[in-house]
Amino acid sequence: MDDQTKLEVEAAAFRSLQKHLMQDRTDVQNIDMMNLAGFCRNCLARWYQEAANARGIDLSKDEAREAYYGMTMDDWKARYQTEASAEKQAEFKVAFKENVTDKNQSKD
């Protein structure tokens, strides 16, 4: 597979994942994804932002989330986010530290 085709296939796979999470499975909560898989929709939006920034495109966290979610975070939360149990919130603190905070500190 040549580089351009590989890039196009990877982009198509990303768009399929985005559609799956944003349209087909809005019932799956970010906290559950983070606790189980170590990433969530916000991580995908952050990776989108980082890729844009690496290419000299100034994109804020809020702009990246809106681009990924197709709406503001406030709209997403109002439509789809449910209350998380204390147990899930405790698991999230650990998952976030292991998968986001520690990884970002190792970049410094």
Backbone as ProteinMPNN parsed JSONL, in Angstrom:
{"seq_chain_A": "MDDQTKLEVEAAAFRSLQKHLMQDRTDVQNIDMMNLAGFCRNCLARWYQEAANARGIDLSKDEAREAYYGMTMDDWKARYQTEASAEKQAEFKVAFKENVTDKNQSKD", "coords_chain_A": {"N_chain_A": [[0.85, -1.167, 0.0], [0.627, 2.165, -0.905], [1.869, 5.314, 0.469], [-0.013, 7.459, 0.378], [-2.47, 6.146, -0.015], [-2.507, 4.605, 2.309], [-2.709, 6.667, 4.225], [-5.263, 7.657, 3.544], [-6.871, 5.422, 4.086], [-6.429, 5.136, 6.837], [-7.538, 7.579, 7.694], [-10.205, 7.163, 6.939], [-10.846, 5.037, 8.628], [-10.639, 6.332, 11.108], [-12.747, 8.196, 10.815], [-14.868, 6.399, 10.745], [-14.742, 5.317, 13.346], [-15.261, 7.662, 14.786], [-17.91, 8.248, 13.907], [-19.2, 5.955, 14.85], [-18.938, 6.267, 17.652], [-20.096, 8.794, 18.051], [-22.597, 8.82, 16.866], [-23.76, 6.232, 16.588], [-23.378, 4.955, 19.081], [-24.089, 6.608, 21.329], [-24.926, 6.037, 23.804], [-22.877, 4.918, 25.231], [-20.831, 5.818, 27.799], [-18.301, 8.327, 28.345], [-16.778, 8.027, 30.681], [-16.967, 5.296, 31.168], [-15.648, 4.296, 28.921], [-13.046, 5.32, 29.358], [-12.402, 4.095, 31.796], [-12.408, 1.424, 31.068], [-10.952, 1.158, 28.625], [-8.949, 3.059, 28.623], [-9.014, 5.386, 27.177], [-11.09, 8.005, 25.755], [-13.815, 9.806, 24.196], [-13.019, 12.455, 24.573], [-10.257, 12.171, 24.653], [-9.766, 11.407, 22.011], [-10.546, 13.774, 20.738], [-8.575, 15.431, 21.823], [-6.26, 14.28, 20.725], [-6.752, 14.865, 18.073], [-6.599, 17.662, 18.212], [-3.881, 17.904, 18.973], [-2.632, 16.844, 16.706], [-3.37, 18.737, 14.793], [-2.193, 21.05, 15.901], [0.514, 20.28, 15.759], [0.914, 20.582, 13.109], [0.988, 23.235, 12.776], [-1.472, 24.451, 12.983], [-3.6, 26.425, 14.743], [-5.532, 25.341, 17.206], [-7.85, 25.214, 19.689], [-8.587, 23.456, 22.801], [-11.37, 23.401, 23.272], [-12.314, 24.015, 20.699], [-11.37, 21.792, 19.282], [-12.776, 19.734, 20.553], [-15.393, 20.461, 19.864], [-15.225, 20.167, 17.094], [-14.762, 17.415, 16.941], [-16.941, 16.272, 18.39], [-19.066, 17.418, 17.08], [-20.668, 19.268, 18.15], [-21.044, 21.534, 20.942], [-19.364, 20.833, 24.079], [-21.042, 21.244, 26.261], [-23.576, 20.936, 25.068], [-23.371, 18.22, 24.269], [-23.099, 16.933, 26.776], [-25.557, 17.618, 27.973], [-27.336, 16.265, 26.306], [-26.498, 13.538, 26.284], [-24.852, 12.651, 28.448], [-24.739, 10.808, 31.463], [-25.25, 10.489, 35.021], [-22.463, 9.495, 36.933], [-21.54, 6.797, 39.016], [-20.142, 6.804, 42.373], [-18.197, 4.849, 42.567], [-17.448, 4.451, 39.845], [-16.394, 6.976, 39.355], [-14.185, 6.984, 41.051], [-12.666, 4.921, 39.884], [-12.192, 6.18, 37.479], [-10.464, 8.288, 38.182], [-8.086, 6.906, 38.662], [-7.677, 5.662, 36.135], [-7.486, 7.942, 34.485], [-5.195, 9.17, 35.518], [-3.266, 7.182, 34.95], [-3.437, 6.966, 32.147], [-3.585, 9.462, 30.967], [-2.611, 11.773, 32.512], [-0.04, 10.817, 33.517], [1.185, 10.112, 31.083], [1.272, 12.569, 29.735], [3.007, 13.968, 31.404], [5.351, 12.582, 30.972], [6.095, 13.509, 28.523], [7.259, 15.943, 28.945]], "CA_chain_A": [[0.0, 0.0, 0.0], [1.437, 3.381, -0.951], [1.674, 6.203, 1.62], [-1.254, 8.235, 0.257], [-3.582, 5.22, 0.212], [-2.484, 4.291, 3.743], [-3.247, 7.847, 4.897], [-6.696, 7.71, 3.276], [-7.485, 4.309, 4.81], [-6.394, 5.499, 8.26], [-8.522, 8.649, 7.899], [-11.532, 6.545, 6.844], [-11.048, 4.272, 9.867], [-10.894, 7.33, 12.148], [-14.106, 8.709, 10.623], [-15.793, 5.332, 11.147], [-14.735, 5.294, 14.811], [-15.957, 8.863, 15.233], [-19.345, 8.049, 13.659], [-19.667, 4.918, 15.772], [-19.031, 6.818, 19.006], [-20.881, 10.017, 18.13], [-23.948, 8.63, 16.345], [-24.301, 4.888, 16.809], [-23.262, 4.52, 20.48], [-24.114, 7.733, 22.262], [-25.238, 5.486, 25.125], [-21.626, 4.564, 25.91], [-20.341, 6.995, 28.503], [-16.861, 8.55, 28.316], [-16.157, 7.481, 31.891], [-16.86, 3.85, 30.97], [-14.575, 4.065, 27.946], [-11.761, 5.583, 29.996], [-12.156, 3.074, 32.809], [-12.208, 0.123, 30.435], [-9.995, 1.154, 27.52], [-7.867, 4.014, 28.817], [-9.225, 6.571, 26.344], [-12.503, 8.311, 25.545], [-14.041, 10.777, 23.125], [-12.194, 13.636, 24.828], [-8.894, 11.829, 24.233], [-9.744, 11.478, 20.551], [-10.547, 15.198, 20.398], [-7.25, 15.968, 22.176], [-5.308, 13.802, 19.713], [-7.077, 15.662, 16.894], [-6.013, 18.974, 18.482], [-2.424, 17.781, 18.941], [-2.227, 16.653, 15.313], [-3.512, 20.037, 14.137], [-1.155, 21.931, 16.442], [1.808, 19.83, 15.236], [1.0, 21.043, 11.726], [0.942, 24.688, 12.782], [-2.861, 24.916, 13.002], [-3.959, 26.817, 16.101], [-6.832, 24.776, 17.533], [-7.979, 25.099, 21.142], [-9.229, 22.239, 23.302], [-12.81, 23.519, 23.025], [-12.537, 23.921, 19.247], [-11.153, 20.398, 18.884], [-13.913, 18.944, 21.035], [-16.557, 20.776, 19.047], [-15.0, 19.545, 15.784], [-14.918, 15.964, 17.075], [-18.291, 15.951, 18.852], [-20.081, 17.971, 16.197], [-21.449, 20.183, 18.989], [-20.266, 21.926, 22.114], [-19.365, 19.852, 25.169], [-22.253, 21.46, 27.054], [-24.686, 20.287, 24.353], [-23.184, 16.776, 24.366], [-23.402, 16.516, 28.149], [-27.003, 17.756, 28.201], [-28.059, 15.256, 25.523], [-26.089, 12.14, 26.395], [-24.098, 12.236, 29.627], [-25.51, 10.414, 32.638], [-24.52, 10.593, 36.286], [-21.579, 8.359, 37.204], [-21.496, 6.386, 40.416], [-18.903, 7.118, 43.094], [-17.233, 3.809, 42.198], [-16.933, 4.766, 38.51], [-15.578, 8.177, 39.461], [-12.911, 6.582, 41.664], [-11.941, 4.187, 38.841], [-11.781, 7.161, 36.488], [-9.277, 9.005, 38.676], [-6.934, 6.021, 38.428], [-7.499, 5.511, 34.683], [-7.029, 9.216, 33.939], [-3.802, 9.339, 35.926], [-2.426, 6.219, 34.228], [-3.514, 7.065, 30.694], [-3.513, 10.841, 30.465], [-1.703, 12.603, 33.294], [1.318, 10.273, 33.506], [1.712, 10.166, 29.707], [1.585, 13.97, 29.426], [4.185, 14.354, 32.171], [6.542, 11.962, 30.39], [6.474, 14.282, 27.346], [8.013, 17.121, 29.359]], "C_chain_A": [[0.902, 1.238, 0.0], [1.036, 4.312, 0.189], [0.356, 6.965, 1.56], [-2.472, 7.347, 0.524], [-3.663, 4.846, 1.685], [-3.087, 5.44, 4.543], [-4.768, 7.918, 4.735], [-7.446, 6.597, 4.014], [-7.524, 4.615, 6.307], [-7.421, 6.587, 8.575], [-9.939, 8.089, 7.847], [-11.844, 5.741, 8.104], [-11.342, 5.22, 11.028], [-12.323, 7.867, 12.036], [-15.141, 7.664, 11.011], [-15.881, 5.225, 12.666], [-15.499, 6.495, 15.353], [-17.468, 8.708, 15.052], [-19.919, 7.033, 14.642], [-19.893, 5.492, 17.172], [-19.985, 8.004, 19.111], [-22.326, 9.842, 17.673], [-24.546, 7.278, 16.739], [-24.33, 4.49, 18.28], [-23.152, 5.69, 21.447], [-24.436, 7.27, 23.682], [-23.984, 5.117, 25.915], [-21.024, 5.833, 26.497], [-18.817, 7.097, 28.411], [-16.171, 7.915, 29.519], [-15.993, 5.964, 31.777], [-15.755, 3.503, 29.984], [-13.208, 4.247, 28.594], [-11.427, 4.49, 31.004], [-11.81, 1.729, 32.193], [-11.044, 0.114, 29.439], [-8.834, 2.129, 27.678], [-7.913, 5.206, 27.882], [-10.726, 6.781, 26.182], [-12.625, 9.314, 24.399], [-13.182, 12.021, 23.32], [-10.741, 13.387, 24.448], [-8.777, 11.925, 22.718], [-9.751, 12.929, 20.082], [-9.189, 15.836, 20.704], [-6.207, 15.526, 21.147], [-5.508, 14.542, 18.402], [-6.439, 17.051, 17.021], [-4.494, 18.912, 18.372], [-1.911, 17.606, 17.519], [-2.317, 17.966, 14.54], [-2.405, 20.981, 14.593], [0.22, 21.574, 15.902], [2.024, 20.277, 13.791], [0.871, 22.56, 11.622], [-0.464, 25.268, 12.759], [-3.242, 25.191, 14.453], [-5.391, 26.36, 16.377], [-6.888, 24.584, 19.039], [-8.64, 23.773, 21.516], [-10.726, 22.272, 23.005], [-13.134, 23.404, 21.539], [-12.366, 22.489, 18.757], [-12.309, 19.516, 19.336], [-15.152, 19.21, 20.197], [-16.429, 20.159, 17.651], [-15.238, 18.039, 15.87], [-16.355, 15.576, 17.425], [-19.378, 16.411, 17.886], [-21.026, 18.911, 16.934], [-20.57, 20.586, 20.16], [-20.323, 20.817, 23.163], [-20.618, 20.009, 26.031], [-23.463, 20.803, 26.399], [-24.596, 18.768, 24.466], [-23.596, 16.265, 25.749], [-24.903, 16.559, 28.416], [-27.789, 16.652, 27.485], [-27.757, 13.822, 25.946], [-25.43, 11.714, 27.705], [-25.035, 11.914, 30.789], [-24.633, 10.54, 33.874], [-23.698, 9.326, 36.513], [-21.584, 8.064, 38.7], [-20.166, 6.789, 41.049], [-17.817, 6.104, 42.741], [-16.614, 4.083, 40.823], [-16.028, 5.996, 38.545], [-14.217, 7.87, 40.079], [-12.05, 5.823, 40.646], [-11.392, 5.152, 37.803], [-10.528, 7.91, 36.928], [-8.014, 8.2, 38.424], [-6.647, 5.922, 36.935], [-6.964, 6.791, 34.054], [-5.561, 9.441, 34.275], [-2.886, 8.434, 35.109], [-2.353, 6.493, 32.731], [-3.384, 8.468, 30.134], [-2.454, 11.627, 31.215], [-0.259, 12.089, 33.231], [1.947, 10.352, 32.126], [2.094, 11.595, 29.333], [2.81, 14.437, 30.175], [5.439, 13.761, 31.573], [6.993, 12.674, 29.127], [7.362, 15.452, 27.703], [9.486, 16.874, 29.492]], "O_chain_A": [[1.825, 1.342, 0.808], [-0.013, 4.126, 0.806], [-0.323, 7.106, 2.577], [-3.401, 7.762, 1.216], [-4.754, 4.776, 2.251], [-3.893, 5.208, 5.444], [-5.478, 8.21, 5.697], [-8.547, 6.824, 4.514], [-8.537, 4.38, 6.965], [-8.096, 6.526, 9.602], [-10.791, 8.5, 8.634], [-12.975, 5.761, 8.591], [-12.212, 4.931, 11.849], [-13.026, 7.981, 13.039], [-16.191, 8.011, 11.553], [-16.971, 5.062, 13.214], [-16.298, 6.358, 16.279], [-18.228, 9.014, 15.971], [-21.0, 7.235, 15.197], [-20.92, 5.229, 17.798], [-20.615, 8.2, 20.15], [-23.191, 10.632, 18.051], [-25.697, 7.198, 17.168], [-25.227, 3.754, 18.691], [-22.24, 5.752, 22.272], [-24.244, 8.014, 24.644], [-24.032, 5.016, 27.141], [-20.744, 6.795, 25.781], [-18.122, 6.081, 28.4], [-15.097, 7.329, 29.383], [-14.995, 5.411, 32.238], [-15.015, 2.539, 30.18], [-12.312, 3.425, 28.403], [-10.293, 4.015, 31.056], [-11.003, 0.979, 32.743], [-10.248, -0.826, 29.414], [-7.845, 2.04, 26.951], [-6.946, 5.964, 27.802], [-11.527, 5.88, 26.43], [-11.643, 9.623, 23.723], [-12.671, 12.581, 22.35], [-10.063, 14.298, 23.972], [-7.799, 12.464, 22.2], [-9.044, 13.279, 19.136], [-8.707, 16.676, 19.944], [-5.362, 16.324, 20.743], [-4.541, 14.819, 17.692], [-5.824, 17.555, 16.081], [-3.884, 19.777, 17.743], [-0.87, 18.158, 17.162], [-1.444, 18.273, 13.729], [-1.758, 21.633, 13.773], [1.018, 22.466, 15.613], [3.155, 20.344, 13.309], [0.672, 23.106, 10.537], [-0.627, 26.468, 12.535], [-3.21, 24.289, 15.291], [-6.345, 26.926, 15.844], [-6.061, 23.868, 19.606], [-9.177, 23.065, 20.664], [-11.288, 21.282, 22.538], [-14.119, 22.768, 21.164], [-13.131, 22.024, 17.912], [-12.767, 18.652, 18.589], [-15.883, 18.28, 19.857], [-17.416, 19.682, 17.091], [-15.846, 17.454, 14.974], [-16.919, 14.661, 16.826], [-20.479, 15.86, 17.874], [-22.064, 19.302, 16.4], [-19.481, 20.043, 20.346], [-21.215, 19.97, 23.137], [-21.191, 19.017, 26.481], [-24.283, 20.186, 27.08], [-25.596, 18.098, 24.722], [-24.343, 15.294, 25.87], [-25.456, 15.639, 29.019], [-28.792, 16.164, 28.005], [-28.655, 12.981, 25.966], [-25.448, 10.53, 28.041], [-25.989, 12.643, 31.063], [-23.415, 10.682, 33.77], [-24.188, 8.216, 36.308], [-21.628, 8.971, 39.531], [-19.193, 7.077, 40.352], [-16.645, 6.464, 42.627], [-15.4, 3.963, 40.653], [-15.016, 6.049, 37.845], [-13.206, 8.44, 39.667], [-10.845, 6.057, 40.556], [-10.279, 4.979, 37.306], [-9.627, 8.139, 36.12], [-6.99, 8.75, 38.019], [-5.502, 6.081, 36.512], [-6.089, 6.74, 33.189], [-4.777, 9.852, 33.42], [-1.843, 8.877, 34.629], [-1.311, 6.274, 32.113], [-3.101, 8.641, 28.949], [-1.493, 12.102, 30.609], [0.651, 12.858, 32.921], [3.14, 10.634, 32.014], [3.119, 11.816, 28.688], [3.588, 15.229, 29.643], [6.502, 14.375, 31.654], [8.128, 12.491, 28.686], [8.139, 15.917, 26.869], [10.237, 17.787, 29.835]]}, "name": "protein", "num_of_chains": 1, "seq": "MDDQTKLEVEAAAFRSLQKHLMQDRTDVQNIDMMNLAGFCRNCLARWYQEAANARGIDLSKDEAREAYYGMTMDDWKARYQTEASAEKQAEFKVAFKENVTDKNQSKD"}
